[in-house]
Amino acid sequence: MDTTGEKAAKGDAMKELLISLTKKDVKMQTFRSGGKGGQNQNKRDTGVRFVHKASGATGEARDSRTQLTNKKAAFNRLVKTKTFQAWLKIKIAEKSGEARDTERRATAWVEAQMAPENLKIEYSNA
């Protein structure tokens, strides 16, 4: 994953890349998918599974008769998983500095709630 802050042209505006995925970040597994498709499905490894190493998210496809089409579908499924989306949000927050701000705000709120005037102390005689 390249997170060096490269610039990518998107239309007229320049945007900074926060995260990019490379082949090193994902493990690809191929397998015989079986099912419809006859001999092609039974003899060739047309099924594809991608595993994102950092998040553990997986995307799998065996719908098509060709491996290339299944690769595209498996990658799209990987990117849409909840596990990958959660990992992506964490990485973006780390890169943009929001994680530190959120942590500081949460700590300040807890400290304010724990102030003596906000606490109610009850004693029991039991």
N, C-alpha and C positions, 0 to 999 in steps of 0.2 A: 504494500500500500504506500503510495507516494503522498505524503502530506507536507511537502515542502512549501506549499503556498504558490504553486504555479498559477499563471494567468491563463484563462481560457476565454476565447472570443465567443460570445453568444449574441448574435445579432450585432448591433452597434455598440452595446455596452460591454465593458470588460468586467468579468466576475472572477473572484479568487476561488480556486478549488480548495475545499476543506478536506475532502477525502476522495481518493480514487482507489479502485480495486484493480489488482493485477492477477496474473495467473498464479503467482506465488501465494496469494491470500486464499485461494480456493483449491480444494482437492477434487479432481474429477475422477469418477469411477464409471466404467461402462459395464454393461451386462446384457445378457440375452433377455429380451423383454417378453417373448412369448405372445400368446393371444392371437388376434387377427393379424393377417399379413403373410401367412403361409410360411414357405421355406425361408424367405428373407428374414423374418422375425426369429425363426428357430436356428438359423445358421450364423447370423451376424450379431455383433454386440451393438444393437441399436438403442437400447435403453441407456439413459445417462442420469447420473446422480452427482450433484455438486454439494460439497460440504465446505462451509466457510470456517476456516481454522480458528479464527479469533472468537467468533460468537457461537460456533457449534450448530448454526442453522443449516438445514438441508433443503435442497430442491431437487425433485425427481421428475423425469418425464419418460414415458414409454408409449405415447400415443401414436407417433408417426412411424412410418417405415424407414425413415432416414435418420442417421445419427445427428446430422447437422441441425435438422429441425428440432429434434429432441434436446439438443444442447441449448438452443435459444429458449425453448419452453422451460427447461429446468432452471436456467439462470434467472428467468423472469419470476419463477415460483420461489426461488431462493430469496430474491430481493424483497418479495412481498410477505415473507414470513414474519410473524410477530417477534420472534427471537432476533432476527436480523434488524428489524426496525428499532427495537429497543437498544441494541448495540449501537446502531447508527446515531440515535438521539444522544446517547452518552458521549460518543466521539465528537459529535458536533458541539455539544455543550463544553467539552474539554477544550476544543480548539478556539471557540469564541469567548471563553472566559466566563460563561454563564454559570458554570458549575460552582466556581468559587463565590460568585455573588449570591447565588441561591443558598449556599451553605452558610454564608455570613448572615443573611437575612433570617434564616431559620434559627440560628444560634441567638441572634439578638431578640427574636420574638420569644424564645423559650426563657431567656434571662429576664425579660420584662414580665412574663407571666409568673416567674418564681420570686418576684419582689415581695417583701414582707407584707405590704399593704394589700396584695392580691391573694394572700394565703389565709385560709380560715383554719384555726387550730381548735380542736375540740378535745377536752379531757374527759375521761370516764372514771368513775369511782369504783369500778368493779374489780 
